[in-house]
Amino acid sequence: MNNRLLIIEDNEQNMYLMRFLLEKSGFAVIGAENGRKGIEMALQCKPLAILLDIQLPEMNGYEVAAELKKHRDLDEAPIIAVTSYAMVGDREQILAAGATGYIEKPINPETFVAEIIEYLPKKQGADHAA
Ligand code: MN
């Protein structure tokens, strides 16, 4: 069963925390520190979902989301934006770029995994719901 999650995040501390919380819940985490590498890994690894930072070097999260949406074989993997941007316009912009949902930083370790599971395709997500 696919339990792979791809995290595209350039901040090491954020990556460490998200990876720790998700691996503890039984997910296999693949990390990429920039958008180009993230897109490459998404195509290679076919993750269940993609967690995407917005403020990234070179390609920003909007550009990465738009690029990911061009690939039909990734259609079933929701893109979850994880960002410190808190303004309404930014939220609309990332959803317009193709993200399924949005989680705000700083990450709340108590609720983070449950928030991610909410966005997963139901069939697979249910196995992690406990
Ligand atoms: Mn960042």
Backbone and ligand atoms as CSV (ligand in chain L), in Angstrom:
chain,resi,resn,atom,element,x,y,z
A,1,MET,N,N,0.838,-1.203,0.000
A,1,MET,CA,C,0.000,0.000,0.000
A,1,MET,C,C,0.869,1.248,0.000
A,2,ASN,N,N,0.432,2.234,-0.731
A,2,ASN,CA,C,1.193,3.481,-0.800
A,2,ASN,C,C,1.005,4.308,0.471
A,3,ASN,N,N,2.065,4.475,1.212
A,3,ASN,CA,C,2.011,5.362,2.395
A,3,ASN,C,C,3.082,6.440,2.295
A,4,ARG,N,N,3.486,6.742,1.060
A,4,ARG,CA,C,4.557,7.720,0.867
A,4,ARG,C,C,4.015,9.141,0.814
A,5,LEU,N,N,4.664,10.005,1.559
A,5,LEU,CA,C,4.344,11.428,1.508
A,5,LEU,C,C,5.604,12.174,1.078
A,6,LEU,N,N,5.429,13.081,0.156
A,6,LEU,CA,C,6.549,13.907,-0.286
A,6,LEU,C,C,6.433,15.277,0.374
A,7,ILE,N,N,7.526,15.722,1.000
A,7,ILE,CA,C,7.558,17.062,1.584
A,7,ILE,C,C,8.558,17.908,0.801
A,8,ILE,N,N,8.077,19.030,0.274
A,8,ILE,CA,C,8.959,19.968,-0.417
A,8,ILE,C,C,9.091,21.187,0.500
A,9,GLU,N,N,10.239,21.331,1.102
A,9,GLU,CA,C,10.448,22.338,2.163
A,9,GLU,C,C,11.934,22.656,2.257
A,10,ASP,N,N,12.292,23.926,2.257
A,10,ASP,CA,C,13.710,24.296,2.299
A,10,ASP,C,C,14.223,24.545,3.718
A,11,ASN,N,N,13.320,24.648,4.670
A,11,ASN,CA,C,13.751,24.902,6.051
A,11,ASN,C,C,13.972,23.581,6.783
A,12,GLU,N,N,15.219,23.362,7.225
A,12,GLU,CA,C,15.574,22.067,7.819
A,12,GLU,C,C,14.782,21.738,9.069
A,13,GLN,N,N,14.534,22.738,9.889
A,13,GLN,CA,C,13.789,22.486,11.135
A,13,GLN,C,C,12.349,22.089,10.859
A,14,ASN,N,N,11.727,22.782,9.911
A,14,ASN,CA,C,10.357,22.421,9.543
A,14,ASN,C,C,10.316,21.022,8.949
A,15,MET,N,N,11.289,20.719,8.088
A,15,MET,CA,C,11.360,19.393,7.473
A,15,MET,C,C,11.508,18.328,8.558
A,16,TYR,N,N,12.403,18.582,9.497
A,16,TYR,CA,C,12.666,17.618,10.567
A,16,TYR,C,C,11.389,17.347,11.369
A,17,LEU,N,N,10.702,18.399,11.731
A,17,LEU,CA,C,9.496,18.246,12.564
A,17,LEU,C,C,8.386,17.511,11.807
A,18,MET,N,N,8.147,17.896,10.579
A,18,MET,CA,C,7.079,17.244,9.801
A,18,MET,C,C,7.422,15.776,9.558
A,19,ARG,N,N,8.691,15.517,9.221
A,19,ARG,CA,C,9.125,14.144,8.979
A,19,ARG,C,C,8.951,13.297,10.246
A,20,PHE,N,N,9.389,13.839,11.362
A,20,PHE,CA,C,9.291,13.142,12.646
A,20,PHE,C,C,7.835,12.779,12.952
A,21,LEU,N,N,6.949,13.740,12.851
A,21,LEU,CA,C,5.543,13.513,13.210
A,21,LEU,C,C,4.883,12.499,12.269
A,22,LEU,N,N,5.192,12.609,10.986
A,22,LEU,CA,C,4.550,11.727,10.001
A,22,LEU,C,C,5.113,10.309,10.068
A,23,GLU,N,N,6.430,10.191,10.262
A,23,GLU,CA,C,7.025,8.841,10.360
A,23,GLU,C,C,6.537,8.132,11.615
A,24,LYS,N,N,6.372,8.887,12.680
A,24,LYS,CA,C,5.851,8.327,13.931
A,24,LYS,C,C,4.443,7.755,13.729
A,25,SER,N,N,3.710,8.334,12.772
A,25,SER,CA,C,2.357,7.867,12.470
A,25,SER,C,C,2.331,6.813,11.372
A,26,GLY,N,N,3.482,6.345,10.940
A,26,GLY,CA,C,3.530,5.231,10.000
A,26,GLY,C,C,3.677,5.589,8.540
A,27,PHE,N,N,3.858,6.860,8.244
A,27,PHE,CA,C,4.071,7.251,6.849
A,27,PHE,C,C,5.547,7.134,6.480
A,28,ALA,N,N,5.798,6.910,5.205
A,28,ALA,CA,C,7.161,6.952,4.673
A,28,ALA,C,C,7.346,8.344,4.073
A,29,VAL,N,N,8.334,9.058,4.543
A,29,VAL,CA,C,8.502,10.442,4.117
A,29,VAL,C,C,9.686,10.582,3.162
A,30,ILE,N,N,9.428,11.271,2.060
A,30,ILE,CA,C,10.461,11.598,1.086
A,30,ILE,C,C,10.609,13.121,1.147
A,31,GLY,N,N,11.825,13.601,1.276
A,31,GLY,CA,C,12.021,15.043,1.395
A,31,GLY,C,C,12.742,15.623,0.195
A,32,ALA,N,N,12.336,16.831,-0.194
A,32,ALA,CA,C,13.050,17.578,-1.231
A,32,ALA,C,C,13.177,19.016,-0.753
A,33,GLU,N,N,14.379,19.610,-0.939
A,33,GLU,CA,C,14.586,20.952,-0.386
A,33,GLU,C,C,14.350,22.066,-1.407
A,34,ASN,N,N,13.986,21.695,-2.612
A,34,ASN,CA,C,13.588,22.728,-3.580
A,34,ASN,C,C,12.571,22.156,-4.563
A,35,GLY,N,N,11.957,23.053,-5.308
A,35,GLY,CA,C,10.845,22.669,-6.158
A,35,GLY,C,C,11.206,21.727,-7.295
A,36,ARG,N,N,12.355,21.989,-7.902
A,36,ARG,CA,C,12.729,21.179,-9.047
A,36,ARG,C,C,12.953,19.714,-8.633
A,37,LYS,N,N,13.666,19.562,-7.505
A,37,LYS,CA,C,13.905,18.226,-6.979
A,37,LYS,C,C,12.576,17.588,-6.543
A,38,GLY,N,N,11.704,18.406,-5.987
A,38,GLY,CA,C,10.401,17.922,-5.525
A,38,GLY,C,C,9.571,17.370,-6.677
A,39,ILE,N,N,9.560,18.074,-7.790
A,39,ILE,CA,C,8.787,17.638,-8.962
A,39,ILE,C,C,9.353,16.316,-9.486
A,40,GLU,N,N,10.687,16.260,-9.541
A,40,GLU,CA,C,11.368,15.042,-9.993
A,40,GLU,C,C,11.000,13.847,-9.103
A,41,MET,N,N,11.038,14.064,-7.800
A,41,MET,CA,C,10.720,12.985,-6.861
A,41,MET,C,C,9.248,12.600,-6.925
A,42,ALA,N,N,8.391,13.564,-7.142
A,42,ALA,CA,C,6.956,13.279,-7.233
A,42,ALA,C,C,6.695,12.334,-8.402
A,43,LEU,N,N,7.355,12.606,-9.527
A,43,LEU,CA,C,7.154,11.776,-10.712
A,43,LEU,C,C,7.745,10.384,-10.526
A,44,GLN,N,N,8.849,10.302,-9.801
A,44,GLN,CA,C,9.516,9.022,-9.560
A,44,GLN,C,C,8.785,8.166,-8.533
A,45,CYS,N,N,8.369,8.798,-7.446
A,45,CYS,CA,C,7.901,8.061,-6.252
A,45,CYS,C,C,6.391,7.945,-6.149
A,46,LYS,N,N,5.639,8.689,-6.955
A,46,LYS,CA,C,4.169,8.660,-6.907
A,46,LYS,C,C,3.639,8.706,-5.473
A,47,PRO,N,N,3.876,9.799,-4.784
A,47,PRO,CA,C,3.439,9.876,-3.382
A,47,PRO,C,C,1.915,9.932,-3.255
A,48,LEU,N,N,1.466,9.583,-2.050
A,48,LEU,CA,C,0.043,9.645,-1.697
A,48,LEU,C,C,-0.425,11.099,-1.637
A,49,ALA,N,N,0.455,11.956,-1.180
A,49,ALA,CA,C,0.151,13.393,-1.109
A,49,ALA,C,C,1.466,14.161,-1.108
A,50,ILE,N,N,1.373,15.448,-1.437
A,50,ILE,CA,C,2.560,16.301,-1.508
A,50,ILE,C,C,2.358,17.498,-0.585
A,51,LEU,N,N,3.252,17.641,0.381
A,51,LEU,CA,C,3.228,18.799,1.276
A,51,LEU,C,C,4.182,19.833,0.696
A,52,LEU,N,N,3.674,21.015,0.484
A,52,LEU,CA,C,4.422,21.997,-0.295
A,52,LEU,C,C,4.567,23.328,0.434
A,53,ASP,N,N,5.802,23.699,0.695
A,53,ASP,CA,C,6.122,25.024,1.226
A,53,ASP,C,C,5.924,26.035,0.104
A,54,ILE,N,N,5.593,27.269,0.449
A,54,ILE,CA,C,5.412,28.303,-0.583
A,54,ILE,C,C,6.692,29.093,-0.815
A,55,GLN,N,N,7.349,29.444,0.281
A,55,GLN,CA,C,8.575,30.228,0.145
A,55,GLN,C,C,9.747,29.287,-0.064
A,56,LEU,N,N,10.081,29.074,-1.324
A,56,LEU,CA,C,11.164,28.171,-1.708
A,56,LEU,C,C,12.142,28.923,-2.608
A,57,PRO,N,N,13.410,28.512,-2.621
A,57,PRO,CA,C,14.361,29.162,-3.521
A,57,PRO,C,C,14.054,28.817,-4.980
A,58,GLU,N,N,14.448,29.660,-5.892
A,58,GLU,CA,C,14.245,29.488,-7.335
A,58,GLU,C,C,12.764,29.428,-7.698
A,59,MET,N,N,12.195,28.235,-7.741
A,59,MET,CA,C,10.758,28.117,-8.024
A,59,MET,C,C,9.996,28.272,-6.721
A,60,ASN,N,N,8.994,29.136,-6.645
A,60,ASN,CA,C,8.192,29.208,-5.430
A,60,ASN,C,C,7.081,28.157,-5.467
A,61,GLY,N,N,6.361,28.027,-4.372
A,61,GLY,CA,C,5.341,26.993,-4.241
A,61,GLY,C,C,4.228,27.098,-5.276
A,62,TYR,N,N,3.891,28.315,-5.657
A,62,TYR,CA,C,2.838,28.490,-6.673
A,62,TYR,C,C,3.272,27.861,-7.998
A,63,GLU,N,N,4.523,28.135,-8.346
A,63,GLU,CA,C,5.060,27.591,-9.605
A,63,GLU,C,C,5.170,26.069,-9.537
A,64,VAL,N,N,5.586,25.566,-8.372
A,64,VAL,CA,C,5.715,24.115,-8.208
A,64,VAL,C,C,4.337,23.452,-8.320
A,65,ALA,N,N,3.341,24.025,-7.663
A,65,ALA,CA,C,1.985,23.458,-7.712
A,65,ALA,C,C,1.473,23.440,-9.154
A,66,ALA,N,N,1.669,24.537,-9.865
A,66,ALA,CA,C,1.192,24.620,-11.247
A,66,ALA,C,C,1.880,23.570,-12.118
A,67,GLU,N,N,3.165,23.356,-11.890
A,67,GLU,CA,C,3.918,22.368,-12.659
A,67,GLU,C,C,3.431,20.943,-12.336
A,68,LEU,N,N,3.232,20.673,-11.050
A,68,LEU,CA,C,2.755,19.335,-10.635
A,68,LEU,C,C,1.402,19.022,-11.263
A,69,LYS,N,N,0.558,20.040,-11.375
A,69,LYS,CA,C,-0.791,19.816,-11.909
A,69,LYS,C,C,-0.793,19.477,-13.399
A,70,LYS,N,N,0.327,19.714,-14.074
A,70,LYS,CA,C,0.399,19.377,-15.504
A,70,LYS,C,C,0.548,17.878,-15.727
A,71,HIS,N,N,0.938,17.156,-14.663
A,71,HIS,CA,C,1.205,15.726,-14.824
A,71,HIS,C,C,-0.001,14.904,-14.414
A,72,ARG,N,N,-0.623,14.273,-15.367
A,72,ARG,CA,C,-1.866,13.549,-15.096
A,72,ARG,C,C,-1.680,12.364,-14.164
A,73,ASP,N,N,-0.486,11.760,-14.178
A,73,ASP,CA,C,-0.280,10.608,-13.298
A,73,ASP,C,C,-0.157,11.023,-11.828
A,74,LEU,N,N,-0.143,12.316,-11.581
A,74,LEU,CA,C,-0.126,12.785,-10.185
A,74,LEU,C,C,-1.497,13.293,-9.750
A,75,ASP,N,N,-2.493,13.109,-10.611
A,75,ASP,CA,C,-3.828,13.660,-10.356
A,75,ASP,C,C,-4.414,13.270,-9.010
A,76,GLU,N,N,-4.080,12.067,-8.538
A,76,GLU,CA,C,-4.719,11.593,-7.310
A,76,GLU,C,C,-4.004,12.042,-6.048
A,77,ALA,N,N,-2.834,12.624,-6.199
A,77,ALA,CA,C,-2.075,13.071,-5.027
A,77,ALA,C,C,-2.423,14.521,-4.688
A,78,PRO,N,N,-3.128,14.734,-3.581
A,78,PRO,CA,C,-3.443,16.120,-3.224
A,78,PRO,C,C,-2.183,16.903,-2.872
A,79,ILE,N,N,-2.184,18.172,-3.196
A,79,ILE,CA,C,-1.101,19.075,-2.815
A,79,ILE,C,C,-1.592,19.873,-1.610
A,80,ILE,N,N,-0.847,19.773,-0.525
A,80,ILE,CA,C,-1.212,20.485,0.699
A,80,ILE,C,C,-0.165,21.572,0.941
A,81,ALA,N,N,-0.571,22.800,0.824
A,81,ALA,CA,C,0.363,23.905,1.037
A,81,ALA,C,C,0.618,24.054,2.533
A,82,VAL,N,N,1.897,24.182,2.882
A,82,VAL,CA,C,2.264,24.400,4.286
A,82,VAL,C,C,3.078,25.675,4.312
A,83,THR,N,N,2.500,26.717,4.869
A,83,THR,CA,C,3.158,28.004,4.736
A,83,THR,C,C,2.838,28.957,5.867
A,84,SER,N,N,3.771,29.862,6.098
A,84,SER,CA,C,3.557,30.877,7.127
A,84,SER,C,C,2.759,32.066,6.580
A,85,TYR,N,N,2.535,32.091,5.299
A,85,TYR,CA,C,1.693,33.164,4.762
A,85,TYR,C,C,0.300,33.023,5.377
A,86,ALA,N,N,-0.181,34.079,5.958
A,86,ALA,CA,C,-1.474,33.967,6.646
A,86,ALA,C,C,-2.553,34.819,5.990
A,87,MET,N,N,-2.208,35.468,4.902
A,87,MET,CA,C,-3.195,36.360,4.297
A,87,MET,C,C,-4.154,35.599,3.393
A,88,VAL,N,N,-5.398,36.069,3.389
A,88,VAL,CA,C,-6.452,35.415,2.622
A,88,VAL,C,C,-6.085,35.305,1.143
A,89,GLY,N,N,-5.500,36.331,0.581
A,89,GLY,CA,C,-5.149,36.335,-0.836
A,89,GLY,C,C,-4.152,35.248,-1.188
A,90,ASP,N,N,-3.221,34.974,-0.264
A,90,ASP,CA,C,-2.219,33.938,-0.514
A,90,ASP,C,C,-2.868,32.570,-0.538
A,91,ARG,N,N,-3.817,32.381,0.355
A,91,ARG,CA,C,-4.534,31.117,0.404
A,91,ARG,C,C,-5.267,30.884,-0.916
A,92,GLU,N,N,-5.936,31.918,-1.378
A,92,GLU,CA,C,-6.662,31.798,-2.644
A,92,GLU,C,C,-5.708,31.527,-3.795
A,93,GLN,N,N,-4.557,32.164,-3.740
A,93,GLN,CA,C,-3.586,32.021,-4.828
A,93,GLN,C,C,-3.042,30.588,-4.910
A,94,ILE,N,N,-2.755,29.986,-3.749
A,94,ILE,CA,C,-2.195,28.633,-3.800
A,94,ILE,C,C,-3.282,27.615,-4.170
A,95,LEU,N,N,-4.518,27.874,-3.771
A,95,LEU,CA,C,-5.603,26.969,-4.174
A,95,LEU,C,C,-5.834,27.093,-5.681
A,96,ALA,N,N,-5.747,28.315,-6.189
A,96,ALA,CA,C,-5.906,28.539,-7.627
A,96,ALA,C,C,-4.784,27.863,-8.413
A,97,ALA,N,N,-3.601,27.775,-7.798
A,97,ALA,CA,C,-2.458,27.147,-8.471
A,97,ALA,C,C,-2.563,25.622,-8.468
A,98,GLY,N,N,-3.521,25.084,-7.717
A,98,GLY,CA,C,-3.734,23.637,-7.772
A,98,GLY,C,C,-3.676,22.919,-6.442
A,99,ALA,N,N,-3.413,23.633,-5.346
A,99,ALA,CA,C,-3.380,22.964,-4.047
A,99,ALA,C,C,-4.791,22.565,-3.627
A,100,THR,N,N,-4.872,21.431,-2.930
A,100,THR,CA,C,-6.149,20.936,-2.414
A,100,THR,C,C,-6.480,21.616,-1.092
A,101,GLY,N,N,-5.444,21.914,-0.325
A,101,GLY,CA,C,-5.668,22.480,1.000
A,101,GLY,C,C,-4.470,23.247,1.481
A,102,TYR,N,N,-4.558,23.652,2.724
A,102,TYR,CA,C,-3.666,24.655,3.256
A,102,TYR,C,C,-3.479,24.421,4.746
A,103,ILE,N,N,-2.239,24.358,5.206
A,103,ILE,CA,C,-1.950,24.263,6.636
A,103,ILE,C,C,-1.004,25.383,7.001
A,104,GLU,N,N,-1.319,26.068,8.078
A,104,GLU,CA,C,-0.487,27.210,8.451
A,104,GLU,C,C,0.653,26.835,9.379
A,105,LYS,N,N,1.796,27.488,9.147
A,105,LYS,CA,C,2.928,27.412,10.066
A,105,LYS,C,C,2.754,28.529,11.087
A,106,PRO,N,N,3.241,28.395,12.301
A,106,PRO,CA,C,3.980,27.225,12.770
A,106,PRO,C,C,3.075,26.000,12.907
A,107,ILE,N,N,3.674,24.843,12.630
A,107,ILE,CA,C,2.948,23.584,12.710
A,107,ILE,C,C,2.578,23.290,14.155
A,108,ASN,N,N,1.366,22.847,14.352
A,108,ASN,CA,C,0.933,22.411,15.674
A,108,ASN,C,C,1.128,20.896,15.756
A,109,PRO,N,N,2.120,20.442,16.539
A,109,PRO,CA,C,2.423,18.999,16.581
A,109,PRO,C,C,1.241,18.146,17.057
A,110,GLU,N,N,0.330,18.760,17.802
A,110,GLU,CA,C,-0.825,18.025,18.325
A,110,GLU,C,C,-1.827,17.672,17.220
A,111,THR,N,N,-1.931,18.536,16.226
A,111,THR,CA,C,-2.996,18.370,15.234
A,111,THR,C,C,-2.479,18.133,13.812
A,112,PHE,N,N,-1.175,18.280,13.606
A,112,PHE,CA,C,-0.613,18.262,12.257
A,112,PHE,C,C,-0.969,16.998,11.468
A,113,VAL,N,N,-0.710,15.826,12.054
A,113,VAL,CA,C,-0.933,14.571,11.319
A,113,VAL,C,C,-2.422,14.405,10.981
A,114,ALA,N,N,-3.286,14.733,11.928
A,114,ALA,CA,C,-4.728,14.631,11.682
A,114,ALA,C,C,-5.151,15.562,10.545
A,115,GLU,N,N,-4.557,16.739,10.498
A,115,GLU,CA,C,-4.877,17.686,9.419
A,115,GLU,C,C,-4.459,17.129,8.060
A,116,ILE,N,N,-3.276,16.509,8.029
A,116,ILE,CA,C,-2.801,15.913,6.778
A,116,ILE,C,C,-3.728,14.773,6.341
A,117,ILE,N,N,-4.087,13.915,7.282
A,117,ILE,CA,C,-4.937,12.760,6.959
A,117,ILE,C,C,-6.272,13.209,6.371
A,118,GLU,N,N,-6.787,14.330,6.853
A,118,GLU,CA,C,-8.031,14.884,6.316
A,118,GLU,C,C,-7.961,15.100,4.798
A,119,TYR,N,N,-6.792,15.417,4.329
A,119,TYR,CA,C,-6.633,15.735,2.907
A,119,TYR,C,C,-6.298,14.523,2.045
A,120,LEU,N,N,-6.012,13.382,2.672
A,120,LEU,CA,C,-5.604,12.215,1.889
A,120,LEU,C,C,-6.805,11.584,1.205
A,121,PRO,N,N,-6.556,10.946,0.055
A,121,PRO,CA,C,-7.638,10.191,-0.585
A,121,PRO,C,C,-8.191,9.213,0.446
A,122,LYS,N,N,-9.497,9.172,0.647
A,122,LYS,CA,C,-10.113,8.482,1.779
A,122,LYS,C,C,-9.733,7.012,1.922
A,123,LYS,N,N,-9.693,6.320,0.790
A,123,LYS,CA,C,-9.396,4.888,0.782
A,123,LYS,C,C,-8.121,4.565,1.580
A,124,GLN,N,N,-7.031,5.276,1.265
A,124,GLN,CA,C,-5.762,5.011,1.922
A,124,GLN,C,C,-5.643,5.710,3.265
A,125,GLY,N,N,-6.196,6.923,3.312
A,125,GLY,CA,C,-6.076,7.723,4.519
A,125,GLY,C,C,-6.673,7.046,5.729
A,126,ALA,N,N,-7.722,6.254,5.526
A,126,ALA,CA,C,-8.439,5.604,6.623
A,126,ALA,C,C,-7.525,4.696,7.436
A,127,ASP,N,N,-6.560,4.080,6.776
A,127,ASP,CA,C,-5.651,3.169,7.476
A,127,ASP,C,C,-4.776,3.882,8.502
A,128,HIS,N,N,-4.668,5.185,8.372
A,128,HIS,CA,C,-3.800,5.926,9.274
A,128,HIS,C,C,-4.610,6.718,10.290
A,129,ALA,N,N,-5.922,6.593,10.207
A,129,ALA,CA,C,-6.788,7.493,10.977
A,129,ALA,C,C,-6.642,7.341,12.487
A,130,ALA,N,N,-6.170,6.168,12.941
A,130,ALA,CA,C,-5.986,5.976,14.387
A,130,ALA,C,C,-4.779,6.789,14.854
L,1,MN,MN,MN,10.523,27.966,2.891
